[in-house]
Amino acid sequence: MSLYSLNTSSNPQLDLQTGLDMPGILDIKWSYLPLNESPTFALVNSVGQIHVYKVNDDNTVAMVTKEELTPSSLGLSLEWNNMKQSR
């Protein structure tokens, strides 16, 4: 997983902020609202894990929580349930 920022100088480019090695990511979604005033995203990977991360002020990421799905389950998609709160 890699997090980039957009450098909007005279020659726009993407700058790598941080990267994490992990099994294949099947879905990743940003939260509609910041959690604890931090941009937050969640992902599900190919080994049945759900990870939630926040983005720190220095553009590094920190894991908030991680859950394991049941051994016979695989998370193919995820969704935040806070979209209505953002309107």
C-alpha positions as CSV (number, residue, x, y, z in Angstrom):
1,M,0.0,0.0,0.0
2,S,1.4,3.4,-1.0
3,L,0.3,6.9,0.0
4,Y,1.1,9.7,-2.4
5,S,0.6,13.5,-2.2
6,L,0.1,15.8,-5.2
7,N,2.9,18.3,-5.5
8,T,1.2,21.2,-7.3
9,S,4.4,23.1,-8.2
10,S,5.0,24.4,-11.7
11,N,5.7,20.8,-12.7
12,P,2.9,18.8,-10.9
13,Q,3.9,15.3,-9.7
14,L,3.0,12.7,-7.2
15,D,5.4,12.4,-4.2
16,L,5.5,9.1,-2.3
17,Q,4.7,9.8,1.4
18,T,4.8,6.3,2.9
19,G,4.5,2.7,1.8
20,L,3.5,-0.5,3.6
21,D,4.1,-4.1,2.5
22,M,1.1,-6.3,2.8
23,P,-0.9,-9.1,1.0
24,G,-3.0,-8.1,-2.0
25,I,-5.5,-5.3,-1.3
26,L,-9.0,-6.2,-2.5
27,D,-10.7,-2.9,-1.6
28,I,-9.7,0.3,0.0
29,K,-12.1,3.2,1.0
30,W,-11.6,6.6,2.6
31,S,-13.9,7.6,5.4
32,Y,-16.4,10.3,4.3
33,L,-15.6,12.1,7.6
34,P,-12.3,12.5,9.4
35,L,-12.1,10.3,12.5
36,N,-10.6,12.1,15.5
37,E,-9.8,15.0,13.1
38,S,-7.6,12.7,10.9
39,P,-8.2,11.5,7.4
40,T,-9.0,7.8,7.7
41,F,-9.2,4.8,5.3
42,A,-9.9,1.1,5.6
43,L,-8.8,-1.8,3.5
44,V,-9.5,-5.5,3.1
45,N,-6.7,-7.8,1.9
46,S,-6.4,-11.2,0.4
47,V,-5.7,-13.0,3.7
48,G,-9.0,-12.1,5.3
49,Q,-7.9,-9.0,7.3
50,I,-9.6,-5.6,7.7
51,H,-7.2,-2.8,8.6
52,V,-8.2,0.8,9.5
53,Y,-5.5,3.5,9.2
54,K,-5.3,7.2,10.0
55,V,-3.1,9.7,8.2
56,N,-0.9,11.8,10.5
57,D,0.0,15.4,10.1
58,D,3.4,14.4,8.7
59,N,1.7,12.2,6.0
60,T,2.7,8.9,7.7
61,V,0.0,6.4,8.4
62,A,-0.8,4.7,11.7
63,M,-2.9,1.6,12.1
64,V,-6.0,2.3,14.2
65,T,-7.3,-1.3,14.4
66,K,-7.1,-4.6,12.6
67,E,-9.6,-7.5,12.5
68,E,-9.5,-11.0,11.1
69,L,-12.4,-12.4,9.2
70,T,-13.5,-16.0,9.9
71,P,-11.2,-18.6,8.2
72,S,-13.8,-19.4,5.6
73,S,-14.5,-15.7,4.7
74,L,-12.9,-13.3,2.3
75,G,-13.7,-9.6,2.3
76,L,-14.1,-8.5,-1.3
77,S,-15.4,-5.0,-0.6
78,L,-16.1,-2.6,2.3
79,E,-18.1,0.6,2.9
80,W,-18.2,3.3,5.6
81,N,-21.5,3.9,7.2
82,N,-20.9,7.6,8.0
83,M,-21.9,9.1,4.6
84,K,-25.3,10.4,5.8
85,Q,-23.5,12.2,8.6
86,S,-21.4,14.1,6.1
87,R,-24.4,15.7,4.4
